[in-house]
């Protein structure tokens, strides 16, 4: 085994390679980032190569990936490779490279056994260039449209006219270790996106040629993955102005926190900020309200009718407020309300008659409907 050092030290990785013994015919270490390895992947269909992962494949697999992008500190392991072809590749200047004398399967199995037994798993994300840039964006040290675009381009990201930010979090925040699994799954499902972990969330940067209401992604496969891992995904707006990328992440992240806190319906793991902007506005209002008045009783800002109905329901074990809410969001359609509530039409009609006798609002008036719906959202937030 031949070693070429650049003066940096990576003891965990060196120990890993030495355990492969005679399989390794060449090894070049060119990054200080490899202090721990957590996963192994095959080269097939890879578009991005990140620190903290080992990629195994043949020389032929590697030569097919002319557009693949390497982060500093990635590891590329080419089986049955000719030494000169792999190590002369200019794209690998900051990549740890190995060439292996046997086929993929035994090396893959050997590395998996060693990783499961000896290697320290990396905590958090190890995509250093992107994370360093993201920290600068989040700290507001990069603020102009041109500066953000230039900074993304400098680390090799191919930007497009529009961007979108999505965020993924676990319903149970105590399971933060599973975020790495979610990130890796999303890497396979969204190869053209930039995906990384940040503050107990997985962040997804989408880049799009035109403005779309929803991102062009395999929604069904993502929903299945989210359901399997117990996670929720919030998708933001598509925007042209890159100086708002920090703002868009803040909106998306806060809406995701609110969705988890308020509780999402089972089977609804894929959400969008359009559905949570009311709650976000109420949340921002509540923080300002607390700052100005020293309490969080934001219900003083809305009609007391919904509070009165909630108290009546609690005292009489009824559901008048839920019936009212369903009736309002269905634009006063009695049949659809009955269908959504699994009630007979006459039952809903009787409940609505009771509600109308209790509150001083015209349920056929659009402005009154809007005020009641806003009050309901405030009550749910409270």
C-alpha positions in Angstrom: 0.0 0.0 0.0 1.4 3.4 -1.0 0.6 6.5 1.0 0.9 10.1 -0.1 0.5 12.6 2.8 -0.1 16.4 2.7 1.0 16.9 6.3 -2.5 16.6 7.6 -3.6 13.9 10.1 -6.7 11.8 9.9 -6.2 8.9 12.4 -9.6 7.3 12.1 -9.5 7.1 8.3 -5.9 5.9 8.2 -6.8 3.1 10.6 -9.7 2.2 8.4 -7.6 1.9 5.3 -4.9 -0.1 6.9 -7.5 -2.7 8.0 -8.2 -3.3 4.3 -4.7 -4.6 3.9 -3.7 -5.9 0.5 -6.8 -4.7 -1.2 -5.5 -1.2 -1.3 -3.0 -0.6 -4.1 -2.9 3.2 -3.9 -4.1 5.8 -1.4 -3.9 9.6 -1.5 -5.0 11.7 1.4 -5.6 15.4 0.4 -8.0 16.7 3.0 -8.0 17.4 6.7 -11.8 16.9 7.0 -11.7 13.1 7.1 -11.6 12.6 10.9 -14.5 10.1 10.9 -16.6 8.1 8.4 -20.2 7.2 8.8 -21.6 5.7 5.6 -20.7 3.9 2.4 -22.3 4.3 -1.0 -21.9 2.9 -4.5 -21.0 5.3 -7.3 -24.1 4.6 -9.4 -26.1 7.7 -10.3 -24.2 10.0 -7.9 -24.3 13.7 -8.7 -22.6 15.0 -5.5 -19.9 13.6 -3.3 -19.9 14.7 0.3 -17.5 14.6 3.2 -18.1 11.8 5.7 -19.1 9.2 3.0 -17.1 6.6 1.1 -18.1 6.1 -2.5 -17.2 2.7 -4.1 -17.4 1.8 -7.7 -15.4 0.8 -10.8 -13.2 3.0 -13.0 -15.9 2.8 -15.6 -18.5 4.1 -13.2 -16.2 7.0 -12.3 -15.5 8.0 -15.9 -19.3 8.3 -16.7 -19.7 11.0 -14.0 -18.2 14.0 -15.8 -20.7 16.4 -14.3 -20.4 15.1 -10.7 -19.3 17.6 -8.1 -16.9 16.8 -5.2 -16.9 18.5 -1.9 -13.5 18.9 -0.2 -12.9 15.9 1.9 -15.0 13.4 -0.1 -13.7 9.8 -0.5 -13.6 8.0 -3.8 -12.7 4.4 -3.9 -12.3 2.8 -7.4 -12.2 -0.9 -7.6 -10.2 -2.7 -10.3 -8.8 0.7 -11.3 -5.6 1.6 -13.1 -3.6 3.9 -10.9 -2.7 6.5 -13.5 -6.3 7.1 -14.7 -7.8 7.8 -11.2 -5.0 9.9 -9.6 -4.5 12.2 -12.6 -8.1 13.3 -12.6 -8.0 17.1 -11.9 -11.4 17.1 -10.2 -10.0 15.1 -7.4 -7.5 17.6 -6.0 -9.3 17.8 -2.7 -10.6 14.3 -2.6 -9.2 11.3 -0.8 -8.7 8.6 -3.5 -8.1 4.9 -3.2 -7.6 2.2 -5.8 -8.5 -1.3 -5.0 -7.3 -4.6 -6.5 -10.4 -6.7 -6.1 -14.1 -6.3 -7.0 -16.7 -4.1 -5.4 -18.6 -6.6 -3.2 -15.9 -7.8 -0.9 -14.5 -4.3 -0.3 -18.0 -3.0 0.4 -18.7 -5.8 2.9 -15.3 -5.4 4.6 -15.8 -1.6 5.0 -19.3 -2.1 6.4 -18.0 -4.5 9.0 -15.2 -2.1 10.0 -17.5 0.9 10.2 -20.0 -0.9 12.3 -17.3 -1.9 14.8 -14.6 0.7 15.0 -15.3 4.0 13.3 -16.6 7.0 15.2 -19.8 8.1 13.5 -19.9 11.7 12.5 -22.3 13.9 14.5 -24.4 16.3 12.4 -23.5 17.2 8.8 -20.0 17.3 7.3 -20.6 19.2 4.1 -18.2 21.9 5.1 -18.1 24.4 2.2 -21.9 24.6 1.9 -22.4 24.7 5.7 -19.8 27.5 6.0 -21.6 29.5 3.3 -25.0 28.8 4.9 -23.8 30.1 8.2 -22.7 33.3 6.5 -26.1 33.7 4.8 -27.9 33.0 8.1 -25.7 35.6 9.9 -26.7 38.2 7.3 -23.1 38.8 6.3 -24.1 38.1 2.6 -27.0 40.3 1.7 -27.2 41.3 -1.9 -28.6 39.3 -4.7 -25.3 39.2 -6.7 -23.2 38.3 -3.6 -25.4 35.3 -2.7 -25.4 34.1 -6.3 -21.6 34.5 -6.6 -21.0 32.7 -3.2 -23.1 29.7 -4.3 -21.4 29.5 -7.7 -17.9 29.7 -6.1 -18.5 26.5 -4.2 -19.7 24.7 -7.4 -23.4 25.0 -7.1 -25.2 25.5 -10.4 -27.9 28.1 -9.7 -31.0 28.8 -11.8 -33.3 31.8 -12.1 -35.5 30.7 -9.2 -34.8 29.1 -5.9 -36.9 27.4 -3.3 -36.2 26.4 0.3 -37.7 23.3 2.0 -37.1 22.0 5.5 -37.6 18.6 7.1 -37.9 17.9 10.9 -38.8 14.9 13.0 -42.2 15.0 14.8 -40.3 13.9 17.9 -37.4 16.3 18.3 -35.5 13.9 20.5 -34.6 11.7 17.5 -32.1 14.1 16.0 -29.8 11.2 15.0 -32.3 10.1 12.4 -31.8 13.3 10.4 -28.7 11.9 8.8 -30.7 9.0 7.5 -33.4 11.4 6.2 -30.7 13.5 4.5 -29.2 10.5 2.8 -32.6 9.3 1.6 -33.3 12.8 0.2 -30.0 12.8 -1.6 -31.1 9.8 -3.6 -34.6 11.2 -4.3 -33.4 14.8 -5.1 -30.0 14.5 -6.8 -30.2 18.0 -8.3 -30.9 19.7 -5.0 -28.4 20.8 -2.3 -29.3 19.0 1.0 -27.7 19.4 4.4 -28.5 19.4 8.1 -28.8 22.6 10.0 -30.1 23.3 13.5 -32.1 20.0 14.0 -33.5 20.2 10.5 -32.7 18.9 7.0 -32.5 21.9 4.6 -33.2 21.4 0.9 -32.2 24.1 -1.7 -34.2 23.7 -5.0 -33.1 25.5 -8.1 -35.7 25.9 -10.9 -35.8 27.4 -14.4 -39.3 28.9 -13.9 -41.6 29.8 -11.1 -43.9 26.9 -10.1 -46.5 26.6 -7.4 -45.0 23.3 -6.2 -41.5 21.9 -6.8 -40.9 19.3 -9.5 -40.1 16.4 -7.1 -41.1 12.7 -6.6 -43.7 13.6 -4.1 -45.1 10.1 -3.5 -41.7 8.6 -2.8 -40.8 11.5 -0.5 -44.1 11.1 1.4 -43.4 7.4 1.9 -39.9 8.1 3.2 -41.2 10.8 5.6 -43.9 8.5 6.9 -41.4 5.7 7.4 -39.0 8.0 9.4 -41.5 9.9 11.3 -40.7 13.3 9.7 -42.5 16.3 8.2 -41.5 18.4 5.3 -42.4 22.0 4.7 -41.9 23.5 1.2 -41.5 27.3 0.6 -42.1 29.7 -2.2 -40.2 29.8 -5.5 -38.4 33.2 -5.6 -36.1 35.0 -8.1 -34.4 37.3 -5.5 -31.6 35.4 -3.9 -31.1 38.0 -1.3 -34.3 36.7 0.3 -32.9 33.1 0.8 -32.4 33.8 4.5 -35.9 35.1 4.8 -37.4 32.2 3.0 -35.6 29.7 5.2 -36.8 31.5 8.3 -40.4 31.5 7.1 -40.1 27.8 6.1 -38.4 26.8 9.3 -40.9 28.6 11.5 -43.9 27.3 9.6 -42.5 23.8 10.1 -42.1 24.3 13.8 -45.7 25.6 14.0 -47.0 22.6 12.0 -45.3 20.1 14.4 -46.4 22.0 17.5 -50.0 22.4 16.4 -50.1 18.8 15.1 -50.5 17.6 11.6 -53.1 15.1 10.5 -51.9 11.5 10.0 -50.9 10.9 6.4 -50.0 14.6 5.8 -46.3 14.7 5.9 -45.7 16.9 2.9 -46.8 20.5 3.7 -46.4 24.0 2.2 -46.0 27.4 3.7 -49.1 28.7 1.9 -51.2 26.6 4.4 -49.4 28.0 7.5 -48.9 31.7 6.8 -51.9 32.7 9.0 -50.3 30.8 11.9 -47.0 32.4 11.2 -48.5 35.9 11.2 -50.2 35.2 14.5 -47.0 33.9 16.0 -45.1 37.0 15.0 -48.0 39.1 16.3 -47.9 37.2 19.6 -44.2 37.8 20.1 -44.7 41.6 19.5 -47.8 41.5 21.8 -45.7 39.9 24.6 -43.0 42.5 24.1 -45.4 45.4 24.2 -47.9 44.2 26.9 -46.0 41.6 28.9 -48.4 38.7 28.3 -49.4 36.3 25.5 -53.2 36.8 25.7 -53.5 37.6 21.9 -57.2 36.5 22.0 -58.0 40.0 23.2 -57.3 41.1 19.6 -60.1 38.9 18.1 -63.9 38.5 18.4 -64.7 36.7 21.7 -67.4 34.5 19.9 -65.0 31.6 19.3 -63.8 31.6 22.9 -67.3 31.5 24.1 -68.2 28.6 21.8 -65.0 26.7 22.9 -66.0 27.2 26.6 -69.6 26.1 25.8 -68.2 22.9 24.1 -66.0 22.1 27.0 -68.9 22.5 29.5 -71.4 20.6 27.5 -69.1 18.1 25.7 -70.3 19.4 22.3 -68.6 20.3 19.0 -70.2 23.5 17.9 -66.9 25.3 17.3 -65.6 22.5 15.0 -68.9 22.5 13.1 -68.7 26.3 12.7 -65.1 26.1 11.4 -65.9 23.3 8.9 -68.9 25.3 7.7 -66.8 28.4 7.2 -64.0 26.8 5.3 -66.6 25.1 3.0 -68.0 28.6 2.2 -71.3 27.8 3.8 -71.9 24.6 1.8 -74.1 22.6 4.2 -73.9 19.3 2.3 -70.1 19.4 2.1 -69.8 20.3 5.8 -72.0 17.3 6.7 -69.9 15.1 4.5 -66.6 16.3 6.0 -67.9 15.9 9.6 -69.5 12.5 8.9 -72.9 13.9 10.1 -76.4 13.9 8.7 -77.3 17.1 7.0 -80.1 17.8 9.5 -77.7 17.4 12.4 -75.4 20.0 11.0 -78.4 22.3 10.3 -79.6 22.0 13.9 -76.1 22.7 15.2 -75.7 25.8 13.0 -79.1 27.1 14.2 -77.8 26.8 17.8 -74.5 28.6 16.8 -76.4 31.4 15.1 -78.5 31.9 18.3 -75.3 32.3 20.4 -73.1 34.6 18.4 -73.8 38.1 16.9 -72.4 37.3 13.4 -74.0 36.9 10.0 -72.5 33.6 8.7 -73.5 34.6 5.2 -71.4 37.7 5.3 -67.9 37.3 3.9 -66.2 39.8 6.3 -67.8 38.1 9.3 -66.6 34.7 8.0 -63.1 36.0 7.6 -63.0 37.4 11.2 -64.3 34.2 12.6 -61.8 32.1 10.7 -59.0 34.4 11.9 -60.2 34.2 15.5 -60.3 30.4 15.2 -56.7 30.3 14.0 -55.7 32.6 16.9 -57.5 30.3 19.4 -55.7 27.2 17.9 -52.3 29.0 18.2 -53.1 30.1 21.8 
